[in-house]
Amino acid sequence: MDITVSFRGRSGKAWNFRRVPSESPWARSAGAVIFAAPDAYGWRIIRVMELTGRPHDLQPIWALSEAERYGASAVFLALEFDADKRRHMVADVEEGFSPVCLGARNVQPLAA
C-alpha cells in the first residue's frame, strides 16, 4: 500500500503524502495527515490534520473516526518535524481543497 500522492494546496505547491494503513501507528508521527474517500476524479479530502508526534494523542484517532462517518477510507501521511511547516502545510491543503470536516481552529464562532 506504499503509494505516494501529491496534493496541491491553494498556494500551488504540491505536498507529497504517502498512503498508510489505518491500522499502522501513523497517529504517533509528527507531520500532517489527510483522510480521504475515493472520488470519480481521484480523492475527496474529508479532513486534514496536523500531527504533533505525541505518542498518546487521541485527537487523530477521533478525527479518523469522524472522517470515516463521511466516507473516508484512506489515510495519507506526510512526515514533517518542523511545527511551523506542518501548520503551513495543513492550512495550504485545507484552503486548496475545502475538506468536508474542518479542523477546530478553522471553525468561526456563531454570532449572537
mmCIF file of the C-alpha atoms, coordinates in Angstrom:
data_MODEL
# 
_entry.id   MODEL 
# 
loop_
_atom_site.group_PDB 
_atom_site.id 
_atom_site.type_symbol 
_atom_site.label_atom_id 
_atom_site.label_alt_id 
_atom_site.label_comp_id 
_atom_site.label_asym_id 
_atom_site.label_entity_id 
_atom_site.label_seq_id 
_atom_site.pdbx_PDB_ins_code 
_atom_site.Cartn_x 
_atom_site.Cartn_y 
_atom_site.Cartn_z 
_atom_site.occupancy 
_atom_site.B_iso_or_equiv 
_atom_site.pdbx_formal_charge 
_atom_site.auth_seq_id 
_atom_site.auth_comp_id 
_atom_site.auth_asym_id 
_atom_site.auth_atom_id 
_atom_site.pdbx_PDB_model_num 
ATOM 1   C CA . MET A 1 1   ? 0.000   0.000  0.000   1.00 0.00 ? 1   MET A CA 1 
ATOM 2   C CA . ASP A 1 2   ? 3.034   2.274  -0.212  1.00 0.00 ? 2   ASP A CA 1 
ATOM 3   C CA . ILE A 1 3   ? 1.524   4.788  -2.656  1.00 0.00 ? 3   ILE A CA 1 
ATOM 4   C CA . THR A 1 4   ? 2.759   8.377  -2.854  1.00 0.00 ? 4   THR A CA 1 
ATOM 5   C CA . VAL A 1 5   ? 0.232   11.040 -3.847  1.00 0.00 ? 5   VAL A CA 1 
ATOM 6   C CA . SER A 1 6   ? 0.716   14.776 -4.312  1.00 0.00 ? 6   SER A CA 1 
ATOM 7   C CA . PHE A 1 7   ? -1.977  17.144 -3.076  1.00 0.00 ? 7   PHE A CA 1 
ATOM 8   C CA . ARG A 1 8   ? -1.639  20.677 -4.424  1.00 0.00 ? 8   ARG A CA 1 
ATOM 9   C CA . GLY A 1 9   ? -2.615  23.354 -1.929  1.00 0.00 ? 9   GLY A CA 1 
ATOM 10  C CA . ARG A 1 10  ? -4.039  26.813 -2.545  1.00 0.00 ? 10  ARG A CA 1 
ATOM 11  C CA . SER A 1 11  ? -0.519  28.203 -2.949  1.00 0.00 ? 11  SER A CA 1 
ATOM 12  C CA . GLY A 1 12  ? 0.075   25.865 -5.901  1.00 0.00 ? 12  GLY A CA 1 
ATOM 13  C CA . LYS A 1 13  ? 2.727   23.873 -4.044  1.00 0.00 ? 13  LYS A CA 1 
ATOM 14  C CA . ALA A 1 14  ? 2.436   20.098 -4.370  1.00 0.00 ? 14  ALA A CA 1 
ATOM 15  C CA . TRP A 1 15  ? 2.697   18.366 -0.995  1.00 0.00 ? 15  TRP A CA 1 
ATOM 16  C CA . ASN A 1 16  ? 3.741   14.697 -1.073  1.00 0.00 ? 16  ASN A CA 1 
ATOM 17  C CA . PHE A 1 17  ? 1.799   12.281 1.108   1.00 0.00 ? 17  PHE A CA 1 
ATOM 18  C CA . ARG A 1 18  ? 2.212   8.527  1.457   1.00 0.00 ? 18  ARG A CA 1 
ATOM 19  C CA . ARG A 1 19  ? -0.825  6.287  1.844   1.00 0.00 ? 19  ARG A CA 1 
ATOM 20  C CA . VAL A 1 20  ? -0.565  4.230  5.019   1.00 0.00 ? 20  VAL A CA 1 
ATOM 21  C CA . PRO A 1 21  ? -2.779  1.521  6.500   1.00 0.00 ? 21  PRO A CA 1 
ATOM 22  C CA . SER A 1 22  ? -5.239  2.945  9.017   1.00 0.00 ? 22  SER A CA 1 
ATOM 23  C CA . GLU A 1 23  ? -4.113  0.228  11.472  1.00 0.00 ? 23  GLU A CA 1 
ATOM 24  C CA . SER A 1 24  ? -0.478  1.404  11.387  1.00 0.00 ? 24  SER A CA 1 
ATOM 25  C CA . PRO A 1 25  ? 0.907   3.764  14.080  1.00 0.00 ? 25  PRO A CA 1 
ATOM 26  C CA . TRP A 1 26  ? 0.519   6.871  11.845  1.00 0.00 ? 26  TRP A CA 1 
ATOM 27  C CA . ALA A 1 27  ? -1.053  8.885  14.701  1.00 0.00 ? 27  ALA A CA 1 
ATOM 28  C CA . ARG A 1 28  ? 2.278   8.881  16.597  1.00 0.00 ? 28  ARG A CA 1 
ATOM 29  C CA . SER A 1 29  ? 4.108   10.592 13.735  1.00 0.00 ? 29  SER A CA 1 
ATOM 30  C CA . ALA A 1 30  ? 4.988   14.261 13.514  1.00 0.00 ? 30  ALA A CA 1 
ATOM 31  C CA . GLY A 1 31  ? 3.549   15.688 10.324  1.00 0.00 ? 31  GLY A CA 1 
ATOM 32  C CA . ALA A 1 32  ? 0.239   16.096 8.559   1.00 0.00 ? 32  ALA A CA 1 
ATOM 33  C CA . VAL A 1 33  ? -2.459  13.568 7.776   1.00 0.00 ? 33  VAL A CA 1 
ATOM 34  C CA . ILE A 1 34  ? -5.238  13.557 5.202   1.00 0.00 ? 34  ILE A CA 1 
ATOM 35  C CA . PHE A 1 35  ? -8.319  11.361 5.483   1.00 0.00 ? 35  PHE A CA 1 
ATOM 36  C CA . ALA A 1 36  ? -9.841  10.875 2.044   1.00 0.00 ? 36  ALA A CA 1 
ATOM 37  C CA . ALA A 1 37  ? -12.518 8.995  0.142   1.00 0.00 ? 37  ALA A CA 1 
ATOM 38  C CA . PRO A 1 38  ? -12.193 7.716  -3.437  1.00 0.00 ? 38  PRO A CA 1 
ATOM 39  C CA . ASP A 1 39  ? -13.890 10.013 -5.939  1.00 0.00 ? 39  ASP A CA 1 
ATOM 40  C CA . ALA A 1 40  ? -14.505 9.953  -9.672  1.00 0.00 ? 40  ALA A CA 1 
ATOM 41  C CA . TYR A 1 41  ? -11.530 12.289 -10.175 1.00 0.00 ? 41  TYR A CA 1 
ATOM 42  C CA . GLY A 1 42  ? -9.142  10.866 -7.581  1.00 0.00 ? 42  GLY A CA 1 
ATOM 43  C CA . TRP A 1 43  ? -9.595  11.592 -3.878  1.00 0.00 ? 43  TRP A CA 1 
ATOM 44  C CA . ARG A 1 44  ? -12.151 13.678 -1.991  1.00 0.00 ? 44  ARG A CA 1 
ATOM 45  C CA . ILE A 1 45  ? -10.476 15.146 1.073   1.00 0.00 ? 45  ILE A CA 1 
ATOM 46  C CA . ILE A 1 46  ? -12.613 14.685 4.138   1.00 0.00 ? 46  ILE A CA 1 
ATOM 47  C CA . ARG A 1 47  ? -10.237 16.042 6.804   1.00 0.00 ? 47  ARG A CA 1 
ATOM 48  C CA . VAL A 1 48  ? -6.703  17.446 7.080   1.00 0.00 ? 48  VAL A CA 1 
ATOM 49  C CA . MET A 1 49  ? -4.952  17.456 10.434  1.00 0.00 ? 49  MET A CA 1 
ATOM 50  C CA . GLU A 1 50  ? -1.636  18.352 11.991  1.00 0.00 ? 50  GLU A CA 1 
ATOM 51  C CA . LEU A 1 51  ? 0.071   15.544 13.925  1.00 0.00 ? 51  LEU A CA 1 
ATOM 52  C CA . THR A 1 52  ? 2.285   16.602 16.820  1.00 0.00 ? 52  THR A CA 1 
ATOM 53  C CA . GLY A 1 53  ? 4.088   13.290 17.249  1.00 0.00 ? 53  GLY A CA 1 
ATOM 54  C CA . ARG A 1 54  ? 2.964   12.805 20.847  1.00 0.00 ? 54  ARG A CA 1 
ATOM 55  C CA . PRO A 1 55  ? 2.685   9.039  21.464  1.00 0.00 ? 55  PRO A CA 1 
ATOM 56  C CA . HIS A 1 56  ? -0.648  9.034  23.321  1.00 0.00 ? 56  HIS A CA 1 
ATOM 57  C CA . ASP A 1 57  ? -2.521  11.799 21.467  1.00 0.00 ? 57  ASP A CA 1 
ATOM 58  C CA . LEU A 1 58  ? -6.084  10.590 20.874  1.00 0.00 ? 58  LEU A CA 1 
ATOM 59  C CA . GLN A 1 59  ? -7.216  13.540 18.732  1.00 0.00 ? 59  GLN A CA 1 
ATOM 60  C CA . PRO A 1 60  ? -6.025  11.966 15.441  1.00 0.00 ? 60  PRO A CA 1 
ATOM 61  C CA . ILE A 1 61  ? -7.906  8.742  16.207  1.00 0.00 ? 61  ILE A CA 1 
ATOM 62  C CA . TRP A 1 62  ? -11.118 10.686 16.920  1.00 0.00 ? 62  TRP A CA 1 
ATOM 63  C CA . ALA A 1 63  ? -10.591 12.708 13.740  1.00 0.00 ? 63  ALA A CA 1 
ATOM 64  C CA . LEU A 1 64  ? -10.269 9.487  11.706  1.00 0.00 ? 64  LEU A CA 1 
ATOM 65  C CA . SER A 1 65  ? -13.454 8.158  13.272  1.00 0.00 ? 65  SER A CA 1 
ATOM 66  C CA . GLU A 1 66  ? -15.289 11.353 12.335  1.00 0.00 ? 66  GLU A CA 1 
ATOM 67  C CA . ALA A 1 67  ? -13.898 11.285 8.783   1.00 0.00 ? 67  ALA A CA 1 
ATOM 68  C CA . GLU A 1 68  ? -14.978 7.661  8.334   1.00 0.00 ? 68  GLU A CA 1 
ATOM 69  C CA . ARG A 1 69  ? -18.573 8.745  9.026   1.00 0.00 ? 69  ARG A CA 1 
ATOM 70  C CA . TYR A 1 70  ? -18.255 10.916 5.898   1.00 0.00 ? 70  TYR A CA 1 
ATOM 71  C CA . GLY A 1 71  ? -16.832 8.101  3.771   1.00 0.00 ? 71  GLY A CA 1 
ATOM 72  C CA . ALA A 1 72  ? -13.075 8.384  4.322   1.00 0.00 ? 72  ALA A CA 1 
ATOM 73  C CA . SER A 1 73  ? -11.346 5.075  3.719   1.00 0.00 ? 73  SER A CA 1 
ATOM 74  C CA . ALA A 1 74  ? -7.751  6.182  3.086   1.00 0.00 ? 74  ALA A CA 1 
ATOM 75  C CA . VAL A 1 75  ? -5.094  7.716  5.321   1.00 0.00 ? 75  VAL A CA 1 
ATOM 76  C CA . PHE A 1 76  ? -2.308  9.785  3.743   1.00 0.00 ? 76  PHE A CA 1 
ATOM 77  C CA . LEU A 1 77  ? 0.688   10.835 5.854   1.00 0.00 ? 77  LEU A CA 1 
ATOM 78  C CA . ALA A 1 78  ? 3.392   13.449 5.277   1.00 0.00 ? 78  ALA A CA 1 
ATOM 79  C CA . LEU A 1 79  ? 6.184   13.462 7.851   1.00 0.00 ? 79  LEU A CA 1 
ATOM 80  C CA . GLU A 1 80  ? 7.325   16.908 8.975   1.00 0.00 ? 80  GLU A CA 1 
ATOM 81  C CA . PHE A 1 81  ? 9.144   17.649 12.222  1.00 0.00 ? 81  PHE A CA 1 
ATOM 82  C CA . ASP A 1 82  ? 9.064   21.464 11.979  1.00 0.00 ? 82  ASP A CA 1 
ATOM 83  C CA . ALA A 1 83  ? 5.845   22.717 13.639  1.00 0.00 ? 83  ALA A CA 1 
ATOM 84  C CA . ASP A 1 84  ? 5.628   25.889 11.503  1.00 0.00 ? 84  ASP A CA 1 
ATOM 85  C CA . LYS A 1 85  ? 5.963   23.905 8.277   1.00 0.00 ? 85  LYS A CA 1 
ATOM 86  C CA . ARG A 1 86  ? 3.298   21.439 9.483   1.00 0.00 ? 86  ARG A CA 1 
ATOM 87  C CA . ARG A 1 87  ? 0.844   24.242 10.189  1.00 0.00 ? 87  ARG A CA 1 
ATOM 88  C CA . HIS A 1 88  ? 1.572   25.832 6.821   1.00 0.00 ? 88  HIS A CA 1 
ATOM 89  C CA . MET A 1 89  ? 1.089   22.509 5.018   1.00 0.00 ? 89  MET A CA 1 
ATOM 90  C CA . VAL A 1 90  ? -2.238  21.806 6.730   1.00 0.00 ? 90  VAL A CA 1 
ATOM 91  C CA . ALA A 1 91  ? -3.551  25.332 6.111   1.00 0.00 ? 91  ALA A CA 1 
ATOM 92  C CA . ASP A 1 92  ? -2.457  25.292 2.458   1.00 0.00 ? 92  ASP A CA 1 
ATOM 93  C CA . VAL A 1 93  ? -4.114  21.936 1.733   1.00 0.00 ? 93  VAL A CA 1 
ATOM 94  C CA . GLU A 1 94  ? -7.299  22.902 3.615   1.00 0.00 ? 94  GLU A CA 1 
ATOM 95  C CA . GLU A 1 95  ? -7.594  26.167 1.687   1.00 0.00 ? 95  GLU A CA 1 
ATOM 96  C CA . GLY A 1 96  ? -6.933  24.441 -1.614  1.00 0.00 ? 96  GLY A CA 1 
ATOM 97  C CA . PHE A 1 97  ? -9.379  21.551 -1.203  1.00 0.00 ? 97  PHE A CA 1 
ATOM 98  C CA . SER A 1 98  ? -12.189 22.694 1.149   1.00 0.00 ? 98  SER A CA 1 
ATOM 99  C CA . PRO A 1 99  ? -12.441 19.449 3.142   1.00 0.00 ? 99  PRO A CA 1 
ATOM 100 C CA . VAL A 1 100 ? -15.801 18.206 4.372   1.00 0.00 ? 100 VAL A CA 1 
ATOM 101 C CA . CYS A 1 101 ? -14.686 18.444 8.028   1.00 0.00 ? 101 CYS A CA 1 
ATOM 102 C CA . LEU A 1 102 ? -12.678 21.455 9.100   1.00 0.00 ? 102 LEU A CA 1 
ATOM 103 C CA . GLY A 1 103 ? -10.263 21.435 11.996  1.00 0.00 ? 103 GLY A CA 1 
ATOM 104 C CA . ALA A 1 104 ? -11.281 23.206 15.208  1.00 0.00 ? 104 ALA A CA 1 
ATOM 105 C CA . ARG A 1 105 ? -9.081  26.224 14.515  1.00 0.00 ? 105 ARG A CA 1 
ATOM 106 C CA . ASN A 1 106 ? -10.986 26.980 11.301  1.00 0.00 ? 106 ASN A CA 1 
ATOM 107 C CA . VAL A 1 107 ? -14.475 26.988 12.772  1.00 0.00 ? 107 VAL A CA 1 
ATOM 108 C CA . GLN A 1 108 ? -15.829 30.510 13.191  1.00 0.00 ? 108 GLN A CA 1 
ATOM 109 C CA . PRO A 1 109 ? -17.987 31.179 16.275  1.00 0.00 ? 109 PRO A CA 1 
ATOM 110 C CA . LEU A 1 110 ? -21.622 31.887 15.592  1.00 0.00 ? 110 LEU A CA 1 
ATOM 111 C CA . ALA A 1 111 ? -22.741 35.471 16.059  1.00 0.00 ? 111 ALA A CA 1 
ATOM 112 C CA . ALA A 1 112 ? -25.139 36.006 18.931  1.00 0.00 ? 112 ALA A CA 1 
# 
